[in-house]
Amino acid sequence: MDLVSIRKSYRRYARHYDATFGRVFATGRHSAQKTLAPLEGKRVLEVGVGTGISFPEYPDGVDLVGIDVSREMLQVAQERINGGLPGVRGVAEMDAEALGFRDDSFDAVVGMYVASVVPNPDRMFAEMWRVCRPGGQILLVNHFASRQWLLRGVERSLRPLSRAVGFRPDMELDHFVHLTGCEPEAVEPASLFGYWKQVAFRKPA
Ligand SMILES: C[S@@+](CC[C@H](N)C(=O)[O-])C[C@H]1O[C@@H](n2cnc3c(N)ncnc32)[C@H](O)[C@@H]1O
């Protein structure tokens, strides 16, 4: 997967995303908010924010910025903001793997259903970590490679299709753990049967 094909795909999805994928991913977005609360007064960055479908779930007092590489997805997000979302400061076209923010800029950094889509998830996660302040939270909602050997084998066998479907089916959570040297604070199911997981990290203070 590369940025050109990602942009091309999401250009096509943008106007239908909320009615299709948006619904499928609703459970993960709800549970993310519970884990992140309380967010009032906090600076939050959401990477791969897409159409901003998560915006109404954030509390009013949050200071939220969203970034994404797809201009068309962001157009829908901007229309949402124009409809009145006081907590959302704005959205920007930006690569999650090269964030244009200073170190330690946010109290929480969130990435939902994006880690399996970006070209280099390690780089994205390193950037999320960098811009999160010490003591802040980094939250991923994603599918991670199964620990059950049979499912793991199936997921591996699907790897060659990932470019065609735009989704990496066997991403290892351990990569992120090694990258930061920090175990997650919590790993919880974010969908029925736990295919999607919510993983919360805390950057050491
Ligand atoms: C499956 S959608 C998830 C959207 C939203 N987070 C949600 O919960 O519905 C993946 C999003 O990641 C964005 N994306 C993919 N690669 C990216 C990158 N390198 N930097 C920023 N956004 C990216 C896509 O444009 C798309 O909007």
The ligand as an SDF file (V2000), in Angstrom:
LIG
                    3D

 27 29  0  0  0  0  0  0  0  0999 V2000
  -10.6470    2.7950    7.5470 C   0  0  0  0  0  0  0  0  0  0  0  0
  -10.5220    4.5340    7.5170 S   0  0  0  0  0  0  0  0  0  0  0  0
  -10.8170    4.9430    9.2450 C   0  0  0  0  0  0  0  0  0  0  0  0
  -11.4170    6.3210    9.4010 C   0  0  0  0  0  0  0  0  0  0  0  0
  -11.8100    6.6890   10.8390 C   0  0  0  0  0  0  0  0  0  0  0  0
  -10.6550    6.6490   11.7160 N   0  0  0  0  0  0  0  0  0  0  0  0
  -12.9120    5.7960   11.4010 C   0  0  0  0  0  0  0  0  0  0  0  0
  -12.8270    5.4060   12.5620 O   0  0  0  0  0  0  0  0  0  0  0  0
  -13.8830    5.5390   10.6950 O   0  0  0  0  0  0  0  0  0  0  0  0
   -8.7800    4.7910    7.3500 C   0  0  0  0  0  0  0  0  0  0  0  0
   -8.4100    6.2690    7.1850 C   0  0  0  0  0  0  0  0  0  0  0  0
   -6.9910    6.3800    7.2950 O   0  0  0  0  0  0  0  0  0  0  0  0
   -6.5520    7.3430    6.3620 C   0  0  0  0  0  0  0  0  0  0  0  0
   -5.1230    7.1490    6.1010 N   0  0  0  0  0  0  0  0  0  0  0  0
   -4.5200    6.1180    5.4480 C   0  0  0  0  0  0  0  0  0  0  0  0
   -3.1870    6.2880    5.4330 N   0  0  0  0  0  0  0  0  0  0  0  0
   -2.9360    7.4500    6.0950 C   0  0  0  0  0  0  0  0  0  0  0  0
   -1.7470    8.1600    6.4150 C   0  0  0  0  0  0  0  0  0  0  0  0
   -0.5390    7.7170    6.0600 N   0  0  0  0  0  0  0  0  0  0  0  0
   -1.8550    9.3030    7.1180 N   0  0  0  0  0  0  0  0  0  0  0  0
   -3.0790    9.7670    7.5040 C   0  0  0  0  0  0  0  0  0  0  0  0
   -4.2370    9.1370    7.2230 N   0  0  0  0  0  0  0  0  0  0  0  0
   -4.1740    7.9970    6.5320 C   0  0  0  0  0  0  0  0  0  0  0  0
   -7.4490    7.1030    5.1480 C   0  0  0  0  0  0  0  0  0  0  0  0
   -7.4470    8.1880    4.2710 O   0  0  0  0  0  0  0  0  0  0  0  0
   -8.8000    6.8590    5.8400 C   0  0  0  0  0  0  0  0  0  0  0  0
   -9.4940    8.0600    6.0250 O   0  0  0  0  0  0  0  0  0  0  0  0
  1  2  1  0
  2  3  1  0
  2 10  1  0
  3  4  1  0
  4  5  1  0
  5  6  1  0
  5  7  1  0
  7  8  2  0
  7  9  1  0
 10 11  1  0
 11 12  1  0
 11 26  1  0
 12 13  1  0
 13 14  1  0
 13 24  1  0
 14 15  1  0
 14 23  1  0
 15 16  2  0
 16 17  1  0
 17 18  1  0
 17 23  2  0
 18 19  1  0
 18 20  2  0
 20 21  1  0
 21 22  2  0
 22 23  1  0
 24 25  1  0
 24 26  1  0
 26 27  1  0
M  CHG  2   2   1   9  -1
M  END
$$$$
